[in-house]
Amino acid sequence: MPASRRAFVLRHTRLRPVPGAEEIRLHLADEVLPLSHAVQLETGDPDPALPYWAFAWAGGLAIARYLREHPETVAGRTVFDLAAGSGLCAIAALAAGASEATCADIDPFAVAAIELNARANGRRSCGGTSSTTSPPTST
């Protein structure tokens, strides 16, 4: 991951437990609008995508909690987290016993956040990619 994206994520977030799934820690922002403005300035894009990677959204949180309560759903399986954002769902799947998890997101800041979040949870990587043309191949 480019150092500037990694540094940007670190500068605009704090590592903390995910409310409702406290066993997982993510680099999270406090407010979406100031962060969106910072992304706008960093990229020069007047209309950047929302920084989904910096928040534990309700859908991802629901999946993380479901996997915590039903680990048999992913135990020993390979998981693909599309539009991964922070990587919360993939990290939860790995914690629940998935053998492998791959994340994909079109936002390059999300890829940086996914790598940081995976490492913060004792995972070397979640195989993040910002490819918009095809999913990553399984190894």
C-alpha positions in Angstrom: 0.0 0.0 0.0 1.4 3.4 -0.8 2.7 5.1 2.3 0.7 8.3 1.8 -2.6 6.4 1.9 -1.6 4.5 5.0 -0.4 7.7 6.6 -3.7 9.4 5.7 -5.7 6.6 7.3 -3.6 6.7 10.4 -3.8 10.5 10.6 -7.6 10.7 10.4 -8.6 7.7 12.5 -8.1 6.1 15.9 -7.7 2.4 16.6 -10.5 1.3 18.9 -12.9 -1.5 19.6 -15.9 -1.7 17.3 -19.1 -0.9 19.3 -21.1 -4.1 19.4 -18.2 -6.3 18.3 -15.6 -5.2 20.9 -13.3 -8.2 20.1 -12.5 -6.5 16.8 -10.5 -3.3 16.6 -10.6 -0.9 13.6 -9.1 2.4 12.6 -12.3 4.5 12.9 -13.1 8.2 12.4 -15.3 10.3 14.6 -17.3 12.1 11.9 -17.9 11.5 8.2 -18.1 15.1 6.9 -14.7 16.4 8.1 -13.1 13.1 6.9 -14.9 13.4 3.5 -13.5 17.0 3.2 -10.0 15.7 4.1 -10.3 13.1 1.3 -11.4 15.8 -1.1 -8.3 17.9 -0.3 -6.0 14.9 -0.4 -7.2 13.6 -3.8 -8.2 16.9 -5.4 -11.6 15.2 -6.2 -14.4 17.7 -5.7 -16.9 14.8 -5.2 -15.1 11.9 -3.6 -16.9 8.7 -2.5 -17.9 8.6 1.1 -15.1 7.1 3.3 -17.0 3.9 4.2 -13.6 2.5 5.3 -13.5 4.7 8.4 -16.7 3.5 10.0 -18.3 0.3 11.3 -21.6 0.6 9.4 -24.7 -1.2 10.6 -24.7 -3.9 7.9 -21.1 -4.9 8.6 -21.7 -4.8 12.3 -24.7 -7.1 11.9 -22.7 -9.6 9.9 -19.8 -9.5 12.4 -22.2 -10.2 15.3 -23.9 -12.9 13.3 -20.6 -14.6 12.6 -19.6 -14.3 16.2 -22.8 -16.1 17.2 -22.7 -18.6 14.3 -19.1 -19.4 13.5 -20.1 -22.6 11.7 -21.3 -20.4 8.9 -17.7 -19.7 7.8 -15.5 -22.2 9.7 -12.9 -23.7 7.4 -14.3 -21.7 4.4 -12.9 -19.1 2.1 -14.6 -15.7 2.3 -14.8 -12.9 -0.2 -15.7 -9.5 1.2 -16.9 -7.3 -1.7 -17.1 -3.6 -1.1 -15.2 -4.3 2.1 -14.7 -0.8 3.4 -12.9 -1.3 6.6 -12.6 -5.1 6.2 -14.9 -5.6 9.2 -16.8 -8.6 7.7 -13.6 -10.4 6.6 -11.9 -9.8 9.9 -15.0 -11.1 11.7 -15.0 -14.2 9.4 -11.4 -14.9 10.1 -12.0 -14.6 13.8 -14.9 -17.0 13.5 -12.7 -19.6 11.8 -12.7 -18.9 8.1 -9.6 -20.4 6.5 -9.0 -17.4 4.2 -10.6 -14.0 3.5 -10.1 -11.7 0.6 -11.3 -8.1 0.5 -12.1 -6.0 -2.5 -13.0 -2.3 -2.6 -12.7 0.3 -5.3 -11.4 3.0 -2.9 -7.6 2.9 -2.5 -8.0 4.4 1.0 -10.2 1.4 1.9 -7.4 -1.0 0.8 -5.0 0.9 3.1 -7.5 0.7 6.0 -8.2 -3.0 5.4 -4.5 -3.8 5.7 -4.1 -1.7 8.8 -7.2 -3.2 10.4 -6.2 -6.8 9.5 -2.8 -6.3 11.2 -4.5 -4.6 14.2 -6.5 -7.8 14.7 -3.5 -10.2 14.4 -4.0 -11.0 10.7 -1.2 -10.5 8.3 -3.5 -9.4 5.5 -7.0 -9.8 4.1 -5.7 -9.6 0.5 -7.2 -6.2 -0.2 -7.4 -4.9 -3.7 -8.8 -1.8 -5.4 -9.4 -3.6 -8.7 -12.6 -2.4 -10.4 -12.4 -4.9 -13.3 -12.2 -8.3 -11.7 -12.1 -9.9 -8.3 -8.7 -11.1 -7.0 -7.8 -14.7 -7.7 -7.6 -17.1 -4.8 -4.1 -18.5 -3.9 
